Amino acid sequence: MLADPEGNEFCVIEPGNTFLAECGFVGALACDGSQEVGYFWSEALDWPLVWDQDQETAIRSPHGGPKITWGGPPFDAKTGPNRLRFALSGSLAEIDRLVSLGAVRLGTGENGRVEMADPDGNEFSVVVTR
């Protein structure tokens, strides 16, 4: 395990790792999270679920690129707001759709951002577009 100057952890994966084959230089963004949150983000982003085994999930853009993975239990204790988070753009109807998928609306932030949380309580925001 390595860390960048701000303390964000990352791993260098050995050659021959088939899970990350064809992902490019950045293979995956690995997250602590439940199977439910993997399903949520698959639906929210309309990205296919490319891994679903033993409560671990992964999604990937249909156009390729890195995967986003959730490792399943056990989970680290959450001690405050996430340092890294998703920022999406969408309409008010998109916010309603995300809520119907299991997100929670937390409030309104700066510059028209709607602050939300996924089913695991991870914060993300939606920049409202017209």
Protein Blocks (a to p, Z undefined) as FASTA:
>chain_A
ZZdfkopacddddehiaklgonbjblbacddddfklmmmmmmmnopacfbdeehiacddd
fkgpjddddebjaddddfbdcfbdcdddddfklmmmmmmnopacfbdceehiacdddfko
pacdddddZZ
